[in-house]
Amino acid sequence: MNKKSISSVFLWIILYLTNKIVHAQSEIYISVPQPEYPYTLPKDFEKKYSDLNWEYFQKIAKDNPILKDEDFVIKFLFFNYSWWEGSYANLEKSFVKFLGEDGFDFMVMDDRIFFDDLGIMSATYVPYYVDIDYPSLTLLMDYKDYINDEEMDFHDPKQYKEGKYDGHIYGLPFDIDFDGLYYYNNNEKAKSIVENISDKTWDDLVDELNSPPSAPLKVALNVDTDLLGFFVEYINNHRNFNKEYDSKFYDIFLNKTGDDLINNFYNLTQKYTDKKATRSTSLKRDQAFTAFTTENSTFLRGKASLYSILRDSLRVNDTEISFTLPPKKTTNLFHRYLVANKARVGKELSPKVFAEIAKILTSKEMQLFRAETFGGIPTFDLKKKDSDDQIKIYCDEFPMMCEYLETMNKIYIKEIFNPSKYAVPYFEVECFLPLKIRYYLESGKQEDFDVIKHVLYSIKYLVTNGEGFSWYIFFSIVCIIISLAISYGTIYFTNKFKDHPSIKIISPSFCNMIVFGSSMSLIKPLFRLPPYSYFKIRFVLIYNTINYGLIFIPMFVVTYRIFRIYKVKTFLSKSLTNKRLMIITIVLISLSTIYRMVIAFTSKVYYKMVGGIRESRMPYIYYSNNKIDSDIYFTYNNIIFIALIFMIICTGSFSKKFGDICYVFVVFLINVNDFMINFMITIFDEGVFFKFFFLLTIYNDIMVLFCIYFLVGSRVLNILINPKYDNVRGSSVDLRKYISLNFSLFTAKTLINSNKTNKNSTLRSNRESNTSTLKSNTVI
């Protein structure tokens, strides 16, 4: 074979391999939560789950016009929840990692994780653990452009609605689940308890188990989500946590009734653990399962979706197990959603294909298939079971599950811990509340009980919106109103005396702009109080821009106005008249305001927290372009500051006197004051906040009024106190005598006497001149 033939063969091999690589079949990986008790699963259950789901998917999608030309295969992988040892923060970190570029294409996500970071008040600790403020919105694909609501009307309306946020669709309902109790059919005591389970509480159940002959109970609370779910389930036995039933339901946690319920929950765990709560709080799921299979526990608390698997795998003396709802038929309902990894969308398959895959995986056909094959519970709207054939088929095949779904008292745990608009995101609830409950159950100490109460309070309330009316806030507002009256009075008198040389020298129109801008600072502490909203964040951003613009820009212009009185020709052109300076001032303020408006309405805005539910929560505004915008503002502020200093240096021999009239001190004072207000307001907890807010308001009022006095107030005061001083008029007055801002009453009297002396000298000179002229005429 010659070299040419060898080269041709080699080239064809390269082309063939390249074609194979380019047209390689895409693999779609979907993470699915592993069942609670994986040791009960049949051999190769995960592979069977993946293969059968993929086969049925192909059957449904074979004529789909969007997918017919796509070459891919779907593989389901179980995610083991047991490894994270109950740490909800670690679970969140895992999900964020799995939603990276090298992660899964889709995930089936529990609603406790899904959107657990969202709220107008951001989660303090989410960025700490995952380095992202809002991972749900950052990492998940939006299905909105590919999903019609009409196509989704077979889903439970509530579950479908909760897959949306701000009009966007980030999750499609995949399945549901709920907690219940498993028991053996040959256990007479269990059967007698279950007969009237809807009338019993958990207290009744434990008391019956403890009555002779006593029967054991093992409840695994090692996992934080299980502990919190059990706690809420118990509380719901005694109080209905339903917003429709009682809009103030959460306040039960904060009053004496809540104290009793928490203590009673502690007593419950003491009863079934023989006063050793760690037997439950440290008990793992697999240990509870083992206790149940060896008949060392009367009941096994577990998910309803395991029923078909456990029924087939657990038998004692050929006795099957049964499943029932918990006491009072009250149980936690879990919604699971199919979410798409935004980082993977478009890598191999288009967003449209991703959305179509999601629609098929969550379709009625697929959900019914998973129910029949693996015991999954569909997300169907059971109100349509008489009108929808497939929903009817499910209820005919699984009548017990349908009955339970229709009759149970549903607990939506995220709703319980979202009692107000300003509530903490659910992430922090799961991170810290179960931990504090665990400490109390194990210790029984009052300090641990008090921590639970504090956490429950902080979930609902911020430092700034505690319960009830505050006289301190009322008096703070009164002080601000009085200070505003003084500020506007200063503006009025400045305008009234605008032709007086001591006012004229400082350009009254510009000075009034500065005073008005300073008066805006009086109101700013109130912005730290509720109500809070996205609109308020944008309003405050624009308000602050106008506030600083009205202070700094006219301040620079006034400084230049005084600067020109000394006729320093080397700095700026004489062509800049007051009128032109005013136009420039208005233009600059308008441009900065327009810029900030663009930033405010194009950025994602929200409140960040100082502190968290373990301490106290104080909100402050934040927005997505905050860093760049802050750098621009810092540069702008420094330019003004440096320019003012530059003018001082350029005055040469007048620098000492110019230092008296420059505004560098005021600029410095305003910035320090804002820093102090923003810092001090964040360090107080709810016990003393309102008292210190009142003191902080007084401090802010004094500082702002001092700046106004320093700028123009002293001059107005001198004119008002010295009526004769108001008569100083005329073009012959030397304006440079009126430049000093350190304008005391002594200075005023000195100037009055000086002007009187000048006036008398002028009259004497005129009389002498007239006398000389008269004598000259007489001689002639």
Sequence and secondary structure as in RCSB ss.txt:
>XXXX:A:sequence
MNKKSISSVFLWIILYLTNKIVHAQSEIYISVPQPEYPYTLPKDFEKKYSDLNWEYFQKIAKDNPILKDEDFVIK
FLFFNYSWWEGSYANLEKSFVKFLGEDGFDFMVMDDRIFFDDLGIMSATYVPYYVDIDYPSLTLLMDYKDYINDE
EMDFHDPKQYKEGKYDGHIYGLPFDIDFDGLYYYNNNEKAKSIVENISDKTWDDLVDELNSPPSAPLKVALNVDT
DLLGFFVEYINNHRNFNKEYDSKFYDIFLNKTGDDLINNFYNLTQKYTDKKATRSTSLKRDQAFTAFTTENSTFL
RGKASLYSILRDSLRVNDTEISFTLPPKKTTNLFHRYLVANKARVGKELSPKVFAEIAKILTSKEMQLFRAETFG
GIPTFDLKKKDSDDQIKIYCDEFPMMCEYLETMNKIYIKEIFNPSKYAVPYFEVECFLPLKIRYYLESGKQEDFD
VIKHVLYSIKYLVTNGEGFSWYIFFSIVCIIISLAISYGTIYFTNKFKDHPSIKIISPSFCNMIVFGSSMSLIKP
LFRLPPYSYFKIRFVLIYNTINYGLIFIPMFVVTYRIFRIYKVKTFLSKSLTNKRLMIITIVLISLSTIYRMVIA
FTSKVYYKMVGGIRESRMPYIYYSNNKIDSDIYFTYNNIIFIALIFMIICTGSFSKKFGDICYVFVVFLINVNDF
MINFMITIFDEGVFFKFFFLLTIYNDIMVLFCIYFLVGSRVLNILINPKYDNVRGSSVDLRKYISLNFSLFTAKT
LINSNKTNKNSTLRSNRESNTSTLKSNTVI
>XXXX:A:secstr
  HHHHHHHHHHHHHHHHHHHHT  EEEEEEEE  S GGGS TTHHHHHHHHHHHHHHHHHTT TTTTT  EEEE
EEEE GGGGTT HHHHHHHHHHHTSTTS SEEEEETTTTTTT SSB  SSHHHHHS S HHHHHB   GGG  GG
GGTTB HHHHHTTEETTEE  EEEEEEEEEEEEETT HHHHHHHHTGGG  HHHHHHHHHSSS         SHH
HHHHHHHHHHHHHS   TTT TTGGGGGGSHHHHHHHHHHHHHHHHHTTS THHHHT  HHHHHHHHHTTS S E
EEEGGGHHHHHHH  BTTB EEEE  GGGEEEEEEEEEEEBTTTTTTSS HHHHHHHHHHHTSHHHHHHHHHHH 
 B  B GGGTTT HHHHHHHHH HHHHHHHHHSEEE HHHHT  STT   HHHHHHHHHHHHHHHHHH  HHHHH
HHHHHHHHHH  GGG SS  HHHHHHHHHHHHHHHHHHHHHHHHHHTTTSHHHHTT HHHHHHHHHHHHHHHHGG
GGGSS   HHHHHHHHHHHHHHHHHHHHHHHHHHHHHHHHTT TTTS TT  HHHHHHHHHHHHHHHHHHHHHHH
HHS EEEEEES TTS  EEEEEETTHHHHHHHHHHHHHHHHHHHHHHHHHTGGGHHHHHHH SHHHHHHHHHHHH
HHHHHTTS  TTTHHHHHHHHHHHHHHHHHHHHIIIIIHHHHHHHH GGGGG   TTS GGGG  S   HHHHHH
HHHHHHHHHHHHHHHHHHHHHHHHHHHHH 
